[in-house]
Amino acid sequence: MQLILLHATQTRARFKYHCKSSFRVDSLKLRLLLESCAEISNARVNAILGNVIVVFRGELEEITSLVQTALEQAKVESQGVNKKESYLALRDEIPSSAEVARAGSAFLISPFLQNPKFQLGFSAIASAPLLFSGIKETLTHGINSRTLEAMAVAISLYLKDFKTANSTNFMLALGEYIEEMTMYKSDDLLKELAKQKSGEAWVERIQDGENVLLQVSSEELKVSDIVVIGAGDTILVDGHITQGKALINQISMTGEATPTPKDYGDKVLSGTIVQEGQIKVWAESVGEQTAMARIKTYIKETLVQKSSQELNASKMADSLVPITLGLSLLSYFFTQDLMRSASVLQADYSCALKLTTPVAFKSAISNAGKEGIIIKGAKSLESLQLAEVFVFDKTGTLTKGDLEVLDVVSFEESWDKEAVLNLAASIEEHYFHPVAKAVVKAAREKHFRHFHHDEVTFIVAHGVKSEISGKCVIIGSRHFLEDDEGIVFDFYEQRISKHLKNGEMPLFIGYDKKLLGVILLKDTLRENAKKALSRLRESGIKEIIMLTGDTHQKAKQIALELGIDRYYAEVLPTQKAEILEDIMQEGKKVAFVGDGINDAPALIRADVGIGMHKGADIAKASADIVLLRDDIEVVAEARELAVAALKKVHRGFKIAVSVNSLILALASLGKLSPIQTAFMHNGTTIALLLNALRRIKI
């Protein structure tokens, strides 16, 4: 790969690159790579001319090295390129503002040139980029829309109709430039969401045996750091508050304009801002693992991902090119009128069909992001719209996920309720699981007395273990204590059944190989859960299903209260993906909504997985759609947005086909000149693009 510096100022540089014939540069990937560099604020790529223009800060030598590296990473083999996607692959290759100016100059000046030779030369120079790109694309990818446009201008030049040649060339260049800017606008809407915050942070660290406060860059932050954040500071990590209270402005992540109060144990996200107060945050995720960084990754994937709607539109547009060319040839055969033939060549479907669909998808995904709904690409949006069945994991989705301790039962006379609660809280306070938070909160409300213990071991989806004075403490599910740890429950069956008759969630405590007690917790239904499910039905969902570990009696009660069609009770975590598989075997498109670590397999298996705001990181990573607002109605909002976005896509598709078919028919009948055809064709495309960019209201 050869790179040549053509021109440079203190902040802007233009480079030219050359590839071997067996390789080409993926212009969109190159642009994304360059703009991800901190030293480069803006980048443009023109793959036809082999030019890269960057706006930068720093030393030119360093920028040249960055461009060279990015070019190598964006280099792909020419073999195997899908010809049917050539036009989309070349969106960064259409005219720059300089080419629009060149075409415009010829359009304005040519009429005043008296000598026909001067007019021909001037017009040919202005039209050269279009003609050469038409030849290049035809040789590389076969006959496509660029071929037709180049042929139309070439015919006008051949007939020495310079006014038509220059005006057509100018309108094509201007139209394509506006289309390019519209495409960039749709990309920029998404990239705005992906701007990652960086800077300095204050952390507490041990130095020479003392706890000191140090200021470090965001790149130096480590998991388990205690980060101190004051009013006006941006939070640079994902984590939980270990001390202090604050009002957090989360608009950049959730779209909520009203600051949210946060207290001990609450989770905070990177990219949000402390508006009032001061907090200490235990860093759970730093750097590329933070929510902000993951969103940036999702956005990059979104920029290049294509839905089946986009691929179908592209395929149809390509299939219509031979029809346009054939009508042009037939028109000339019957009329011997080259000008009418040139007019027909202008009436092409490619721009309208290939550009409006991805712009509509990207605009919808951007709108969703501003509302706290991260959609990982056009395919996910399309799958959400096609979903017929919604399956909810009950806890943390239909319920609040904020557990409350209702009662504590002790099975040992020497231990009172408060002692059992304090023992559990002493072990659980090291974790921020909803169960742990509820236990610690209840203990603190009753003058928490801490038990000194050894290191705590966390067993995923089961519970926790530790030791106190050489005696083992085990806290978790009955399955964990009875089957895995061998603690006998037989003597307490009657008392346990009595306390669990109302469907409370039990947390069992074992001490010194005996069952010590049980803490009863309750998770209340969300107030707007019924409304959210009603909105889903109104959007076209045919069936709503609930999965829960509750008893059949409790599950039936919730299903009746919320109007759920079907439920599966006493479900083990490992059974969720299997049940989902059975539902999908019925031939229905399924969306799954979950939040736990054990929901990840189901989220992956579903046609579209939706991860809740308070969900585990692995659940969010596995989901196709991630909610950044803790509100069940956001699920319905996401579905409504998907339905509205696909309606817009279909409407734009129909308009594009109808209008361009009309233009093609009129041009074939000689009712439109090449200038009029070019004007109507480009005008329609621009109008559809602007409509695709419009915000979807839900």
C-alpha positions as CSV (number, residue, x, y, z in Angstrom):
1,M,0.0,0.0,0.0
2,Q,1.6,3.3,-1.2
3,L,0.6,6.6,0.6
4,I,1.5,10.0,-0.8
5,L,0.9,13.4,0.9
6,L,-0.7,15.8,-1.7
7,H,-1.3,18.8,0.5
8,A,-1.2,19.8,4.1
9,T,-1.9,22.8,6.5
10,Q,-1.5,22.9,10.3
11,T,-4.8,21.1,10.8
12,R,-5.8,19.5,7.5
13,A,-4.1,17.0,5.1
14,R,-5.0,15.3,1.8
15,F,-3.4,12.0,1.0
16,K,-3.5,9.8,-2.1
17,Y,-3.1,6.0,-1.8
18,H,-2.5,3.2,-4.3
19,C,-3.6,-0.4,-3.9
20,K,-2.4,-3.5,-5.8
21,S,-4.9,-4.7,-8.3
22,S,-5.9,-7.7,-6.2
23,F,-6.9,-5.4,-3.3
24,R,-9.2,-2.5,-2.6
25,V,-9.9,-0.3,0.4
26,D,-13.2,-0.6,2.4
27,S,-13.9,3.1,2.4
28,L,-16.4,3.0,5.3
29,K,-14.2,0.9,7.5
30,L,-11.2,3.3,6.7
31,R,-13.3,6.3,7.7
32,L,-14.4,4.7,11.0
33,L,-10.8,3.7,11.8
34,L,-9.5,7.2,11.2
35,E,-12.3,8.9,13.2
36,S,-11.7,6.5,16.1
37,C,-8.2,8.0,16.5
38,A,-8.0,10.7,19.1
39,E,-5.8,12.9,16.9
40,I,-8.3,12.9,14.0
41,S,-11.5,14.9,14.4
42,N,-12.9,14.3,10.9
43,A,-12.1,12.1,7.9
44,R,-13.4,11.8,4.3
45,V,-12.6,9.1,1.8
46,N,-12.9,9.2,-2.0
47,A,-12.1,5.7,-3.2
48,I,-12.5,6.6,-6.9
49,L,-9.7,9.1,-6.7
50,G,-7.9,7.2,-4.0
51,N,-7.9,10.2,-1.7
52,V,-8.1,10.6,2.1
53,I,-8.8,14.0,3.7
54,V,-8.3,14.3,7.5
55,V,-8.7,17.2,9.9
56,F,-6.2,16.6,12.8
57,R,-4.3,17.9,15.7
58,G,-0.7,17.1,16.4
59,E,2.3,16.3,14.2
60,L,1.8,15.6,10.5
61,E,4.4,12.8,10.7
62,E,2.3,11.0,13.3
63,I,-0.9,11.5,11.3
64,T,0.7,10.1,8.2
65,S,1.6,7.0,10.2
66,L,-1.9,6.7,11.5
67,V,-3.4,6.9,8.0
68,Q,-0.9,4.3,6.7
69,T,-1.9,1.9,9.5
70,A,-5.6,2.5,9.0
71,L,-5.2,1.8,5.3
72,E,-3.6,-1.5,5.9
73,Q,-6.4,-2.5,8.3
74,A,-9.1,-1.4,5.8
75,K,-7.5,-3.3,2.9
76,V,-9.6,-6.2,1.6
77,E,-9.2,-8.6,-1.3
78,S,-11.0,-7.6,-4.5
79,Q,-12.0,-11.2,-5.2
80,G,-15.3,-12.3,-3.7
81,V,-16.8,-8.8,-3.5
82,N,-20.6,-9.0,-3.9
83,K,-21.3,-7.2,-7.1
84,K,-24.9,-6.6,-6.1
85,E,-23.7,-4.4,-3.2
86,S,-21.3,-2.3,-5.3
87,Y,-23.3,0.9,-5.1
88,L,-23.6,0.8,-1.4
89,A,-19.9,-0.1,-1.1
90,L,-19.1,3.1,-3.0
91,R,-21.1,5.6,-1.0
92,D,-17.8,7.2,0.1
93,E,-16.7,7.4,-3.6
94,I,-19.3,9.9,-4.9
95,P,-18.5,13.4,-5.8
96,S,-16.9,15.8,-3.3
97,S,-17.8,19.5,-3.1
98,A,-15.0,20.3,-5.5
99,E,-16.5,18.0,-8.2
100,V,-19.9,19.7,-7.6
101,A,-18.2,23.0,-8.2
102,R,-16.5,21.7,-11.3
103,A,-19.8,20.5,-12.8
104,G,-21.5,23.7,-11.7
105,S,-18.9,25.9,-13.4
106,A,-19.3,24.0,-16.7
107,F,-23.1,24.4,-16.4
108,L,-22.8,28.2,-15.9
109,I,-19.8,29.0,-18.2
110,S,-20.3,26.7,-21.2
111,P,-23.3,28.7,-22.8
112,F,-21.0,31.8,-23.0
113,L,-18.3,29.9,-25.0
114,Q,-18.8,30.6,-28.7
115,N,-16.3,28.1,-30.1
116,P,-17.9,24.5,-30.2
117,K,-14.5,22.9,-29.6
118,F,-14.0,24.9,-26.4
119,Q,-17.5,23.9,-25.3
120,L,-16.7,20.3,-26.0
121,G,-13.4,20.4,-24.2
122,F,-14.8,22.3,-21.2
123,S,-17.8,20.0,-20.9
124,A,-15.7,16.8,-21.3
125,I,-13.3,17.9,-18.5
126,A,-16.2,18.6,-16.2
127,S,-17.9,15.3,-17.0
128,A,-14.7,13.2,-16.9
129,P,-15.1,12.0,-13.2
130,L,-18.6,10.7,-14.0
131,L,-17.5,9.1,-17.3
132,F,-14.4,7.4,-15.8
133,S,-16.3,6.1,-12.7
134,G,-19.0,4.7,-15.1
135,I,-16.3,2.9,-17.1
136,K,-14.5,1.7,-14.0
137,E,-17.7,0.4,-12.3
138,T,-18.9,-1.4,-15.5
139,L,-15.5,-3.2,-15.8
140,T,-15.4,-4.0,-12.1
141,H,-19.0,-4.7,-11.2
142,G,-20.9,-5.0,-14.4
143,I,-23.6,-2.7,-15.7
144,N,-25.2,-0.7,-12.9
145,S,-26.8,2.7,-12.2
146,R,-23.4,4.5,-12.6
147,T,-23.1,3.0,-16.1
148,L,-26.5,4.4,-17.1
149,E,-25.7,7.9,-15.8
150,A,-22.4,7.9,-17.7
151,M,-24.0,6.7,-20.9
152,A,-26.7,9.5,-20.6
153,V,-24.1,12.2,-20.4
154,A,-21.9,10.6,-23.0
155,I,-24.8,10.6,-25.5
156,S,-25.4,14.3,-24.8
157,L,-21.8,15.1,-25.5
158,Y,-21.8,13.0,-28.6
159,L,-24.8,15.0,-29.9
160,K,-23.0,18.2,-28.9
161,D,-26.0,19.1,-26.7
162,F,-23.6,20.7,-24.1
163,K,-26.4,22.4,-22.2
164,T,-28.0,19.0,-21.5
165,A,-24.7,17.3,-20.8
166,N,-23.6,19.9,-18.3
167,S,-26.9,20.4,-16.6
168,T,-27.4,16.7,-16.2
169,N,-23.8,16.2,-14.9
170,F,-24.3,19.1,-12.5
171,M,-27.6,17.8,-11.1
172,L,-26.2,14.3,-10.8
173,A,-23.2,15.6,-8.9
174,L,-25.3,17.9,-6.7
175,G,-27.9,15.2,-6.0
176,E,-25.3,12.6,-5.1
177,Y,-23.4,15.1,-2.9
178,I,-26.7,15.8,-1.0
179,E,-27.3,12.1,-0.8
180,E,-23.7,11.6,0.5
181,M,-24.2,14.2,3.2
182,T,-27.5,12.6,4.2
183,M,-25.9,9.3,4.6
184,Y,-23.1,10.9,6.6
185,K,-25.8,12.6,8.7
186,S,-27.5,9.3,9.5
187,D,-24.1,7.8,10.4
188,D,-23.3,10.9,12.5
189,L,-26.6,10.6,14.4
190,L,-25.4,7.2,15.5
191,K,-21.7,8.1,16.2
192,E,-22.9,11.0,18.4
193,L,-24.3,8.3,20.7
194,A,-20.9,6.5,20.7
195,K,-18.7,9.4,21.8
196,Q,-16.8,7.9,24.7
197,K,-16.0,10.1,27.6
198,S,-12.4,10.2,28.9
199,G,-10.4,12.3,31.3
200,E,-9.0,12.2,34.8
201,A,-10.4,10.4,37.8
202,W,-9.6,10.5,41.6
203,V,-9.1,7.0,43.1
204,E,-8.3,5.7,46.5
205,R,-5.2,3.4,46.5
206,I,-2.9,1.9,49.1
207,Q,0.7,3.4,49.0
208,D,3.3,2.6,51.6
209,G,0.6,1.1,53.8
210,E,-1.6,4.2,53.7
211,N,-4.8,4.9,51.8
212,V,-4.1,7.9,49.5
213,L,-6.1,9.8,46.9
214,L,-4.5,9.9,43.5
215,Q,-5.5,11.5,40.2
216,V,-5.1,9.1,37.2
217,S,-6.2,9.0,33.6
218,S,-9.2,7.0,32.5
219,E,-6.8,4.5,30.8
220,E,-5.1,3.8,34.1
221,L,-8.3,2.8,36.0
222,K,-8.5,-0.8,37.2
223,V,-11.3,-3.1,38.3
224,S,-11.9,-2.8,42.1
225,D,-10.6,0.7,42.2
226,I,-12.6,3.0,44.6
227,V,-13.3,6.1,42.4
228,V,-14.2,9.4,44.1
229,I,-16.6,11.5,42.1
230,G,-17.8,15.0,43.0
231,A,-20.4,17.4,41.6
232,G,-19.8,18.3,38.0
233,D,-17.6,15.2,37.3
234,T,-18.2,12.7,34.6
235,I,-18.3,9.0,35.8
236,L,-15.7,7.1,33.9
237,V,-16.5,3.6,35.2
238,D,-19.4,1.2,35.6
239,G,-19.8,0.3,39.2
240,H,-21.7,0.5,42.5
241,I,-21.8,3.2,45.1
242,T,-20.0,2.2,48.3
243,Q,-20.3,5.6,50.1
244,G,-22.2,8.8,49.7
245,K,-25.3,10.1,47.9
246,A,-25.7,12.0,44.6
247,L,-28.0,13.2,41.9
248,I,-26.9,11.7,38.7
249,N,-27.7,13.2,35.2
250,Q,-28.1,10.1,33.0
251,I,-29.5,11.8,29.9
252,S,-26.5,10.7,27.8
253,M,-27.2,7.0,28.6
254,T,-30.9,6.8,29.3
255,G,-32.5,9.8,27.7
256,E,-34.0,10.8,31.1
257,A,-33.7,14.6,31.5
258,T,-34.5,14.5,35.3
259,P,-31.5,13.7,37.5
260,T,-31.8,10.4,39.4
261,P,-31.0,10.1,43.1
262,K,-28.4,7.4,43.8
263,D,-27.4,5.9,47.2
264,Y,-25.4,3.0,48.6
265,G,-25.5,-0.1,46.5
266,D,-27.0,1.6,43.4
267,K,-25.3,1.0,40.1
268,V,-23.9,4.0,38.1
269,L,-22.9,4.0,34.4
270,S,-19.9,5.5,32.6
271,G,-20.7,8.7,30.6
272,T,-23.2,10.0,33.2
273,I,-22.6,13.1,35.3
274,V,-22.8,13.8,39.1
275,Q,-24.9,16.9,39.3
276,E,-25.0,17.2,43.1
277,G,-23.3,15.4,46.0
278,Q,-20.2,13.2,46.2
279,I,-19.9,9.5,45.9
280,K,-17.3,6.7,46.1
281,V,-17.8,4.0,43.4
282,W,-16.4,0.5,43.3
283,A,-15.2,0.0,39.7
284,E,-16.8,-3.1,38.2
285,S,-16.0,-2.3,34.6
286,V,-13.3,0.0,33.2
287,G,-12.0,1.0,29.8
288,E,-13.4,-1.0,26.9
289,Q,-15.6,-3.0,29.2
290,T,-17.8,-0.1,30.3
291,A,-21.3,0.5,29.1
292,M,-20.1,3.5,27.1
293,A,-17.4,1.5,25.3
294,R,-19.7,-1.4,24.6
295,I,-22.3,1.0,23.1
296,K,-19.5,2.4,20.9
297,T,-18.8,-1.1,19.6
298,Y,-22.5,-1.7,19.0
299,I,-22.7,1.5,17.0
300,K,-19.7,0.6,14.8
301,E,-21.4,-2.7,14.1
302,T,-24.7,-0.9,13.3
303,L,-23.0,1.3,10.7
304,V,-22.1,-1.7,8.5
305,Q,-24.8,-4.2,9.4
306,K,-27.6,-4.7,6.8
307,S,-31.1,-6.0,7.3
308,S,-32.9,-8.3,4.9
309,Q,-35.0,-5.2,3.9
310,E,-31.8,-3.4,2.8
311,L,-30.5,-6.4,1.0
312,N,-33.8,-6.9,-0.8
313,A,-34.0,-3.2,-1.8
314,S,-30.4,-3.4,-3.1
315,K,-31.1,-6.6,-5.0
316,M,-34.3,-5.2,-6.6
317,A,-32.6,-2.0,-7.6
318,D,-29.8,-4.0,-9.3
319,S,-32.3,-6.2,-11.1
320,L,-34.1,-3.2,-12.5
321,V,-30.9,-1.8,-14.1
322,P,-31.2,-4.1,-17.2
323,I,-34.9,-3.1,-17.6
324,T,-34.0,0.6,-17.7
325,L,-31.2,-0.1,-20.2
326,G,-33.5,-2.3,-22.3
327,L,-36.2,0.4,-22.4
328,S,-33.5,2.9,-23.5
329,L,-32.4,0.7,-26.3
330,L,-36.0,0.0,-27.4
331,S,-36.8,3.7,-27.3
332,Y,-33.8,4.4,-29.7
333,F,-34.8,1.4,-31.9
334,F,-38.3,2.7,-32.5
335,T,-37.7,6.4,-32.6
336,Q,-34.0,6.8,-33.6
337,D,-33.9,9.6,-31.0
338,L,-30.7,9.4,-28.9
339,M,-31.9,12.2,-26.7
340,R,-35.0,10.2,-25.7
341,S,-32.8,7.2,-25.0
342,A,-30.5,9.4,-22.8
343,S,-33.6,10.6,-20.9
344,V,-34.6,7.0,-20.2
345,L,-31.2,6.2,-18.9
346,Q,-31.6,8.8,-16.2
347,A,-34.7,7.2,-14.7
348,D,-32.8,4.7,-12.5
349,Y,-34.1,3.1,-9.2
350,S,-30.8,2.5,-7.5
351,C,-30.3,5.8,-5.5
352,A,-33.9,5.9,-4.1
353,L,-34.0,2.2,-3.2
354,K,-30.5,1.6,-2.0
355,L,-30.1,4.7,0.1
356,T,-33.4,5.5,1.8
357,T,-33.7,2.1,3.4
358,P,-30.4,2.2,5.4
359,V,-30.9,5.8,6.3
360,A,-34.4,5.0,7.7
361,F,-32.9,2.2,9.8
362,K,-30.0,4.2,11.1
363,S,-32.3,7.2,11.9
364,A,-34.6,4.9,13.9
365,I,-31.7,3.3,15.8
366,S,-30.4,6.8,16.6
367,N,-33.8,7.9,17.9
368,A,-34.0,4.7,20.0
369,G,-30.5,5.4,21.5
370,K,-31.6,8.9,22.6
371,E,-34.6,7.3,24.4
372,G,-32.3,4.8,26.3
373,I,-32.8,1.9,23.9
374,I,-29.6,0.5,22.4
375,I,-30.5,-1.6,19.3
376,K,-27.5,-3.6,18.0
377,G,-28.1,-3.1,14.3
378,A,-30.8,-3.1,11.6
379,K,-31.2,-6.9,11.8
380,S,-32.2,-6.5,15.5
381,L,-34.7,-3.8,14.7
382,E,-36.2,-5.8,11.9
383,S,-36.4,-9.0,14.1
384,L,-38.2,-7.0,16.8
385,Q,-40.8,-5.8,14.3
386,L,-41.3,-9.4,13.1
387,A,-41.7,-10.9,16.6
388,E,-45.1,-12.5,17.2
389,V,-44.6,-13.8,20.8
390,F,-43.0,-12.1,23.8
391,V,-41.5,-14.3,26.5
392,F,-40.7,-12.6,29.8
393,D,-38.5,-14.0,32.6
394,K,-40.6,-12.7,35.6
395,T,-38.0,-11.5,38.1
396,G,-36.5,-8.1,37.3
397,T,-38.7,-7.7,34.2
398,L,-42.4,-7.9,35.2
399,T,-41.3,-7.3,38.8
400,K,-39.2,-4.4,40.1
401,G,-36.2,-6.5,40.9
402,D,-35.8,-4.4,44.1
403,L,-36.4,-7.1,46.8
404,E,-37.7,-6.4,50.3
405,V,-37.1,-8.5,53.4
406,L,-40.5,-9.4,54.8
407,D,-39.5,-11.7,57.7
408,V,-36.6,-13.7,59.2
409,V,-37.2,-17.2,60.6
410,S,-34.6,-18.8,62.9
411,F,-34.5,-22.6,63.4
412,E,-32.1,-22.4,66.4
413,E,-33.2,-21.1,69.8
414,S,-29.8,-19.6,70.5
415,W,-30.1,-17.4,67.4
416,D,-32.7,-14.7,67.3
417,K,-34.1,-13.1,64.0
418,E,-31.8,-10.1,64.2
419,A,-28.6,-12.3,64.7
420,V,-29.6,-14.4,61.7
421,L,-30.1,-11.3,59.6
422,N,-26.8,-9.7,60.7
423,L,-24.9,-13.0,59.9
424,A,-26.4,-13.0,56.4
425,A,-25.7,-9.3,55.9
426,S,-22.1,-9.6,57.0
427,I,-21.5,-12.1,54.2
428,E,-23.7,-10.5,51.5
429,E,-22.5,-6.9,51.9
430,H,-19.6,-7.7,49.6
431,Y,-21.9,-8.2,46.6
432,F,-24.5,-6.0,44.8
433,H,-26.9,-8.7,43.7
434,P,-30.6,-7.6,44.4
435,V,-30.9,-10.3,47.1
436,A,-27.7,-9.1,48.8
437,K,-28.7,-5.5,48.6
438,A,-32.1,-6.2,50.2
439,V,-30.5,-8.2,53.1
440,V,-27.9,-5.5,53.8
441,K,-30.5,-2.8,53.6
442,A,-32.8,-4.6,56.2
443,A,-29.9,-5.2,58.5
444,R,-28.8,-1.5,58.4
445,E,-32.4,-0.4,59.3
446,K,-32.1,-2.6,62.4
447,H,-28.7,-1.4,63.7
448,F,-26.5,-3.8,61.8
449,R,-23.9,-5.7,63.9
450,H,-21.1,-7.1,61.8
451,F,-19.8,-10.6,62.1
452,H,-16.1,-10.9,61.3
453,H,-15.6,-13.6,58.7
454,D,-13.0,-15.1,56.3
455,E,-12.9,-14.5,52.5
456,V,-16.3,-14.9,50.8
457,T,-16.7,-17.2,47.8
458,F,-19.5,-16.4,45.3
459,I,-21.0,-19.4,43.5
460,V,-22.9,-18.2,40.3
461,A,-26.7,-18.8,40.4
462,H,-26.4,-20.6,43.8
463,G,-25.2,-18.4,46.7
464,V,-22.2,-17.5,48.8
465,K,-19.9,-19.3,51.3
466,S,-17.5,-18.1,54.0
467,E,-16.3,-19.1,57.5
468,I,-16.7,-17.6,60.9
469,S,-14.4,-19.0,63.7
470,G,-13.8,-22.1,61.6
471,K,-17.5,-22.8,61.1
472,C,-18.8,-22.8,57.5
473,V,-21.6,-20.3,56.6
474,I,-23.6,-21.0,53.5
475,I,-26.3,-18.7,52.1
476,G,-28.4,-19.4,49.0
477,S,-31.1,-21.5,47.4
478,R,-32.4,-24.7,48.9
479,H,-30.9,-26.7,46.0
480,F,-27.5,-25.2,46.9
481,L,-27.7,-26.0,50.6
482,E,-29.4,-29.3,50.4
483,D,-28.1,-31.0,47.2
484,D,-24.6,-29.4,46.9
485,E,-23.7,-28.8,50.5
486,G,-25.5,-31.7,52.2
487,I,-27.5,-29.7,54.7
488,V,-30.6,-31.6,56.0
489,F,-34.0,-29.9,55.5
490,D,-36.3,-32.8,56.6
491,F,-36.8,-31.6,60.2
492,Y,-38.0,-28.2,59.0
493,E,-40.3,-29.1,56.1
494,Q,-43.6,-28.2,57.8
495,R,-42.3,-24.8,59.1
496,I,-40.8,-23.9,55.7
497,S,-44.0,-24.7,53.9
498,K,-46.0,-22.6,56.3
499,H,-43.9,-19.6,55.8
500,L,-43.7,-19.9,52.0
501,K,-47.5,-20.4,51.4
502,N,-47.8,-16.8,50.1
503,G,-45.2,-17.2,47.4
504,E,-42.3,-15.3,49.1
505,M,-38.8,-15.8,47.9
506,P,-36.7,-17.8,50.4
507,L,-33.0,-17.2,51.1
508,F,-31.7,-20.1,53.3
509,I,-28.8,-19.8,55.8
510,G,-26.7,-22.8,56.8
511,Y,-24.3,-22.6,59.8
512,D,-21.9,-25.3,61.0
513,K,-23.5,-27.9,58.6
514,K,-27.0,-27.2,59.9
515,L,-30.0,-25.2,58.6
516,L,-29.9,-22.0,60.7
517,G,-32.7,-20.0,59.3
518,V,-34.5,-18.5,56.3
519,I,-35.0,-14.9,55.1
520,L,-38.2,-14.3,53.3
521,L,-38.1,-11.7,50.5
522,K,-40.7,-10.3,48.2
523,D,-40.4,-8.8,44.7
524,T,-43.4,-6.7,43.8
525,L,-44.9,-6.4,40.3
526,R,-44.1,-3.2,38.4
527,E,-47.1,-0.7,38.6
528,N,-47.0,-0.3,34.8
529,A,-46.4,-3.9,33.8
530,K,-50.0,-4.5,32.8
531,K,-50.0,-1.3,30.7
532,A,-46.7,-2.3,29.0
533,L,-48.2,-5.7,28.0
534,S,-51.3,-4.0,26.8
535,R,-49.2,-1.7,24.5
536,L,-47.4,-4.8,23.2
537,R,-50.7,-6.4,22.2
538,E,-51.8,-3.2,20.5
539,S,-48.5,-3.2,18.5
540,G,-49.5,-6.6,17.0
541,I,-48.1,-9.2,19.5
542,K,-50.2,-12.3,19.4
543,E,-49.1,-14.1,22.6
544,I,-47.3,-13.2,25.9
545,I,-45.6,-15.9,27.9
546,M,-44.0,-15.8,31.4
547,L,-41.2,-18.0,32.8
548,T,-40.9,-18.1,36.6
549,G,-39.4,-20.2,39.4
550,D,-42.5,-19.5,41.5
551,T,-45.0,-22.2,42.4
552,H,-47.9,-22.9,40.0
553,Q,-50.3,-21.2,42.3
554,K,-48.2,-18.0,42.5
555,A,-47.5,-18.0,38.7
556,K,-51.2,-18.4,37.9
557,Q,-52.1,-15.5,40.2
558,I,-49.6,-13.2,38.4
559,A,-50.7,-14.4,35.0
560,L,-54.4,-13.6,35.8
561,E,-53.4,-10.2,37.2
562,L,-51.4,-9.2,34.1
563,G,-53.5,-10.9,31.5
564,I,-50.6,-13.3,30.4
565,D,-51.6,-16.0,27.9
566,R,-49.4,-18.8,29.0
567,Y,-46.9,-19.4,31.9
568,Y,-44.3,-21.9,32.9
569,A,-43.9,-22.3,36.7
570,E,-41.1,-23.8,38.9
571,V,-38.7,-23.3,36.0
572,L,-35.0,-24.0,36.7
573,P,-32.4,-21.5,35.3
574,T,-31.1,-24.2,33.0
575,Q,-34.5,-24.9,31.5
576,K,-35.2,-21.4,30.1
577,A,-33.4,-21.9,26.8
578,E,-35.1,-25.4,26.4
579,I,-38.6,-23.9,26.9
580,L,-37.8,-21.1,24.5
581,E,-36.7,-23.7,21.9
582,D,-40.0,-25.6,22.3
583,I,-42.0,-22.3,21.8
584,M,-39.9,-21.5,18.7
585,Q,-40.7,-25.0,17.3
586,E,-44.3,-23.8,17.0
587,G,-43.1,-21.8,14.1
588,K,-43.4,-18.3,15.7
589,K,-40.9,-15.4,15.8
590,V,-40.0,-15.0,19.5
591,A,-38.7,-12.1,21.5
592,F,-37.2,-12.9,25.0
593,V,-36.9,-10.3,27.8
594,G,-34.5,-11.1,30.7
595,D,-32.0,-9.7,33.0
596,G,-30.1,-12.5,34.9
597,I,-26.8,-14.3,34.3
598,N,-28.8,-17.5,33.6
599,D,-30.9,-15.6,30.9
600,A,-27.9,-15.3,28.6
601,P,-28.6,-18.7,26.7
602,A,-32.2,-17.7,26.1
603,L,-31.4,-14.2,25.0
604,I,-29.0,-15.7,22.4
605,R,-31.4,-18.4,21.3
606,A,-34.4,-16.1,20.7
607,D,-35.1,-14.3,17.4
608,V,-34.5,-11.1,19.3
609,G,-33.2,-10.8,22.9
610,I,-34.0,-7.8,25.1
611,G,-31.8,-7.1,28.2
612,M,-33.2,-5.1,31.0
613,H,-31.5,-2.1,32.6
614,K,-30.6,-3.7,35.9
615,G,-29.6,-6.9,34.2
616,A,-26.3,-8.7,34.6
617,D,-23.5,-7.6,32.2
618,I,-23.5,-11.0,30.4
619,A,-27.3,-10.7,29.8
620,K,-26.8,-7.3,28.2
621,A,-23.9,-8.6,26.1
622,S,-26.0,-11.5,24.9
623,A,-29.0,-9.3,24.0
624,D,-29.8,-7.8,20.7
625,I,-31.5,-4.8,22.4
626,V,-30.4,-3.3,25.7
627,L,-32.6,-1.0,27.8
628,L,-30.9,1.8,29.6
629,R,-34.0,2.9,31.5
630,D,-35.4,0.8,34.3
631,D,-39.0,0.9,33.0
632,I,-41.0,-2.1,31.6
633,E,-42.8,0.2,29.2
634,V,-39.5,0.8,27.4
635,V,-40.0,-2.7,26.0
636,A,-43.3,-1.6,24.4
637,E,-41.6,1.6,23.2
638,A,-38.9,-0.4,21.5
639,R,-41.5,-2.6,19.8
640,E,-43.6,0.5,18.7
641,L,-40.5,2.2,17.3
642,A,-39.6,-1.0,15.3
643,V,-43.1,-1.2,13.9
644,A,-43.0,2.5,12.9
645,A,-39.5,2.3,11.4
646,L,-40.5,-0.7,9.2
647,K,-43.7,1.1,8.1
648,K,-41.5,4.1,7.1
649,V,-39.2,1.8,5.2
650,H,-42.0,0.0,3.3
651,R,-43.7,3.4,2.6
652,G,-40.5,4.8,1.2
653,F,-39.9,1.7,-0.9
654,K,-43.4,1.9,-2.4
655,I,-43.0,5.6,-3.2
656,A,-39.6,5.1,-4.7
657,V,-40.8,2.3,-7.0
658,S,-44.0,4.2,-8.0
659,V,-42.5,7.6,-8.7
660,N,-39.4,6.2,-10.5
661,S,-41.7,3.9,-12.6
662,L,-43.7,7.0,-13.6
663,I,-40.6,8.9,-14.5
664,L,-39.3,6.0,-16.5
665,A,-42.7,5.7,-18.4
666,L,-42.8,9.4,-19.2
667,A,-39.2,9.4,-20.3
668,S,-39.8,6.3,-22.6
669,L,-42.8,8.2,-24.2
670,G,-40.6,11.2,-24.8
671,K,-42.5,13.4,-22.4
672,L,-39.4,14.3,-20.3
673,S,-36.0,15.6,-21.5
674,P,-32.8,14.3,-19.9
675,I,-32.6,17.5,-17.8
676,Q,-36.2,17.0,-16.5
677,T,-35.6,13.3,-15.8
678,A,-32.4,14.0,-13.9
679,F,-34.2,16.8,-11.9
680,M,-37.2,14.6,-11.0
681,H,-35.1,11.5,-10.3
682,N,-32.7,13.3,-7.9
683,G,-35.4,15.4,-6.4
684,T,-37.4,12.3,-5.5
685,T,-34.4,10.6,-3.9
686,I,-33.5,13.6,-1.8
687,A,-37.1,14.0,-0.6
688,L,-37.2,10.4,0.4
689,L,-33.8,10.7,2.2
690,L,-34.9,13.7,4.2
691,N,-38.1,11.9,5.1
692,A,-36.1,8.9,6.2
693,L,-34.1,11.1,8.6
694,R,-37.2,12.5,10.3
695,R,-37.6,11.5,13.9
696,I,-40.1,8.8,14.6
697,K,-42.7,9.8,17.2
698,I,-44.0,7.0,19.4
